[in-house]
């Protein structure tokens, strides 16, 4: 029986040591370029989060698909939501947003999926908000 406790404690330490640093709410204020398969930085959250893109621009397309993923340390990450942002292409103050509630406590990130393999989208501001009270 003692070995089981040692194995469990060792597994917990390994999990903490290999988990990437994640933050809660965050935002960018400089133009960021996104293409097919790019991943955001991670954030820790539970219950609710919102992803916003403001002032999107591109030459080839007027939409960008975004997938919200839950990080799984020992296994395949879980797709929690996918959505298409189009409104953020409608001018400098235009915002596209997606929210999801009832999320388990975990680490999350988003990944972009452009509609064509060579598409590149610039986004002036990205916000990840983990507080529902706004």
C-alpha positions in Angstrom: 0.0 0.0 0.0 2.8 2.4 0.7 4.0 2.3 -2.9 0.6 3.5 -4.2 0.9 6.7 -2.1 4.5 7.2 -3.4 3.4 6.7 -7.0 0.4 9.1 -6.6 2.6 11.8 -4.9 5.3 11.4 -7.6 2.6 11.8 -10.4 1.3 15.0 -8.7 4.8 16.5 -8.6 5.5 15.5 -12.2 2.2 17.1 -13.3 3.0 20.3 -11.5 6.5 20.4 -12.8 5.5 19.8 -16.5 2.4 22.1 -16.5 3.1 25.3 -18.4 2.5 28.6 -16.6 -1.0 29.9 -17.3 -2.6 33.1 -16.4 -6.2 34.2 -16.1 -7.6 37.1 -18.1 -5.1 38.6 -20.6 -5.0 40.9 -23.7 -2.8 42.1 -26.4 -2.6 45.7 -27.6 -0.3 45.3 -30.6 -1.2 43.9 -33.9 -0.8 40.1 -34.0 -0.6 38.0 -37.1 -2.5 34.7 -37.2 -2.4 32.0 -39.8 -3.7 28.5 -40.0 -3.0 26.5 -36.8 -1.5 29.3 -34.7 -2.1 28.8 -30.9 -2.6 31.5 -28.3 -1.0 31.6 -24.9 -2.7 29.6 -22.2 -4.9 30.8 -19.4 -6.4 29.1 -16.3 -10.1 29.3 -15.7 -13.2 27.7 -14.5 -16.9 28.3 -15.3 -16.7 31.1 -17.9 -14.4 32.7 -20.5 -14.8 35.1 -23.4 -12.5 35.5 -26.4 -12.6 38.8 -28.3 -10.9 39.9 -31.5 -10.9 43.6 -32.4 -10.0 45.2 -35.7 -9.1 42.3 -37.9 -7.5 42.8 -41.3 -6.4 40.7 -44.3 -6.2 40.7 -48.0 -7.5 37.3 -48.8 -10.4 36.5 -46.4 -13.0 38.2 -44.2 -13.3 35.5 -41.5 -11.2 33.5 -39.1 -12.2 30.3 -37.4 -11.2 30.0 -33.7 -11.2 26.8 -31.6 -11.3 26.9 -27.8 -9.3 24.0 -26.4 -8.9 22.6 -22.9 -5.4 21.4 -22.1 -5.0 17.8 -21.0 -1.6 17.1 -19.4 -1.6 13.3 -20.0 -3.7 12.8 -23.1 -5.3 14.6 -26.0 -6.6 18.1 -25.5 -10.4 18.6 -25.6 -12.1 20.8 -28.1 -14.6 22.9 -26.1 -16.0 25.2 -28.7 -15.4 26.4 -32.3 -16.7 29.5 -33.9 -16.1 31.9 -36.8 -15.3 35.5 -36.3 -16.4 37.9 -39.1 -17.5 41.1 -37.4 -14.0 42.2 -36.4 -13.3 42.8 -40.2 -15.9 45.6 -40.3 -13.6 48.5 -39.2 -11.2 49.6 -36.4 -13.7 49.4 -33.6 -15.4 46.2 -34.8 -15.3 43.3 -32.3 -16.0 39.6 -32.7 -16.6 37.7 -29.5 -17.5 34.2 -28.2 -18.3 33.2 -24.7 -18.6 29.8 -23.1 -20.0 28.9 -19.6 -20.1 25.8 -17.4 -16.4 25.0 -18.0 -14.4 22.8 -15.7 -11.4 24.3 -13.8 -8.6 23.8 -16.3 -6.0 25.4 -18.6 -7.3 26.7 -21.9 -6.0 28.1 -25.2 -7.4 28.9 -28.6 -6.1 27.9 -32.0 -6.9 29.6 -35.3 -8.1 27.8 -38.4 -8.1 30.0 -41.5 -10.3 29.2 -44.5 -7.3 28.9 -46.8 -3.9 27.4 -46.2 -2.1 30.7 -47.1 -4.4 33.1 -45.3 -2.9 35.5 -42.8 -5.0 37.6 -40.5 -3.9 40.6 -38.4 -5.7 41.3 -35.2 -5.1 44.7 -33.5 -6.4 43.6 -30.1 -7.2 40.2 -28.5 -8.9 39.9 -25.1 -9.4 36.7 -23.1 -11.7 37.6 -20.2 -12.4 35.0 -17.4 -14.7 37.2 -15.4 -18.4 37.1 -16.2 -19.2 40.3 -14.2 -18.5 42.8 -17.0 
